[in-house]
Amino acid sequence: MPFLKNGRMLVVAGLGLQAAQVAFFFLLAYFARSNGFLVSIYLAVGVIGIGWLVLAFVLSYWPLRAGHAERARTPTLVFGILSIFTFSVLSGLMYVLAYHELKPRVLPGAPPRPLGSPVPLAGGLTTCSICGRSNPPASKFCRGCGMAIH
């Protein structure tokens, strides 16, 4: 799934840009060490930025790394919008582009299938229409994303 790889690369780029911004605030705190008020503001913004990076990593990158594009799609958009409004425009754009890249794709010429309907494979296996993982025919739920297989 090339869209998954591209979306994951865009999320990594957004994380990298946010990490650079956090490092910049810690650098500002170092150079403003003579002014205690500025140092406390820069350190507070840096610590909040670290928390933000951890959330983005756990909610966007880890699901993508495990192959769960649908699970990572909404948090990626939320991080993109919030990043744009908190002056991290470049990282926000990376997250919004990743959200767009992670949308479900329909193959040309393939009839649309209802959400959650399995695709039969050789050997009696079925493929989940949400995450694309192969599941045994007796499965009620997908072993990849946990969605019901009808």
C-alpha positions in Angstrom: 0.0 0.0 0.0 2.0 3.0 -1.2 -0.5 5.5 0.2 0.3 4.1 3.7 4.0 4.6 3.2 3.5 8.1 1.8 1.2 9.1 4.7 3.7 7.7 7.2 6.6 9.7 5.7 4.5 12.9 5.9 3.7 12.2 9.5 7.4 11.7 10.2 8.2 15.0 8.4 5.6 16.8 10.6 7.1 15.2 13.7 10.6 16.3 12.7 9.5 19.9 12.1 7.7 20.0 15.5 10.8 18.6 17.2 12.9 21.3 15.6 10.5 23.9 16.9 10.7 22.5 20.4 14.5 22.5 20.2 14.3 26.1 19.1 12.3 27.1 22.2 14.8 25.3 24.5 17.6 27.2 22.7 15.8 30.4 23.2 15.5 29.6 26.9 19.3 29.0 27.1 20.1 32.3 25.4 17.6 34.3 27.6 18.9 32.8 30.8 19.5 36.3 32.2 15.8 37.1 32.1 14.0 34.6 34.4 10.5 35.5 33.1 11.4 34.7 29.4 13.2 31.5 30.4 10.1 30.2 32.2 7.9 31.0 29.2 10.3 29.4 26.7 10.7 26.3 28.9 6.9 26.0 29.4 6.3 26.1 25.7 9.1 23.6 25.1 7.7 21.1 27.7 4.2 21.5 26.2 5.8 20.8 22.8 7.4 17.6 24.0 4.0 16.4 25.3 2.5 17.3 21.9 5.2 15.3 20.1 4.5 12.3 22.3 0.8 12.5 21.6 1.4 12.8 17.8 3.8 9.9 17.8 1.5 7.6 19.8 -1.8 8.5 18.1 -0.6 9.0 14.5 2.8 7.3 13.8 2.4 4.1 15.8 -0.9 3.1 14.2 0.6 3.9 10.7 3.6 1.8 11.5 1.3 -1.1 12.4 -0.6 -0.7 9.2 -3.8 0.9 10.6 -4.3 3.9 8.3 -7.9 4.4 9.3 -7.1 4.5 13.0 -4.4 7.2 12.5 -6.4 9.3 10.0 -8.5 11.4 12.4 -5.8 12.1 14.9 -3.5 13.2 12.1 -6.1 15.7 10.9 -6.6 17.0 14.4 -2.8 17.5 14.9 -2.6 19.2 11.5 -5.4 21.7 12.3 -4.1 22.4 15.8 -0.5 22.8 14.6 -1.6 25.3 12.0 -3.4 27.4 14.7 -0.4 27.2 17.1 2.1 28.7 14.6 3.5 25.3 13.4 2.3 25.9 9.9 4.8 23.6 8.1 4.2 20.7 10.4 0.5 21.3 10.3 0.6 21.2 6.5 2.5 17.9 6.6 -0.2 16.4 8.9 -3.0 17.6 6.7 -1.3 16.2 3.6 -0.8 12.9 5.5 -4.6 12.9 6.3 -5.4 13.4 2.6 -2.9 10.6 1.6 -4.4 8.2 4.1 -8.0 8.3 2.7 -9.3 5.0 1.5 -8.7 4.3 -2.1 -11.0 2.6 -4.6 -9.2 0.7 -7.4 -10.2 1.8 -10.9 -12.9 -0.4 -12.4 -13.7 -2.1 -9.1 -17.3 -1.9 -7.9 -17.7 -0.1 -4.6 -18.2 -2.4 -1.6 -20.1 -1.6 1.5 -18.0 -0.7 4.5 -17.0 -3.7 6.4 -17.7 -6.3 3.7 -15.0 -8.9 3.4 -13.2 -9.7 0.2 -12.8 -13.5 -0.4 -9.2 -14.7 -1.0 -7.7 -18.1 -2.0 -7.8 -20.7 0.8 -11.0 -19.3 2.3 -9.4 -16.3 3.9 -11.1 -12.9 3.8 -9.6 -9.4 3.6 -10.9 -6.7 5.8 -12.2 -3.7 3.8 -11.0 -1.3 6.4 -7.3 -2.2 7.0 -6.7 -4.9 4.3 -5.6 -7.6 6.7 -6.3 -11.3 5.8 -8.5 -13.1 8.3 -9.7 -16.7 8.6 -13.2 -17.3 7.2 -14.7 -18.0 10.7 -13.6 -14.6 12.1 -16.3 -12.3 13.3 -13.9 -9.4 13.8 -10.8 -8.3 11.9 -7.5 -9.3 13.6 -5.9 -6.1 12.4 -8.3 -3.3 13.2 -11.0 -5.0 15.2 -13.9 -4.0 13.0 -16.7 -6.5 12.4 -16.5 -8.6 9.3 -19.9 -9.3 7.8 
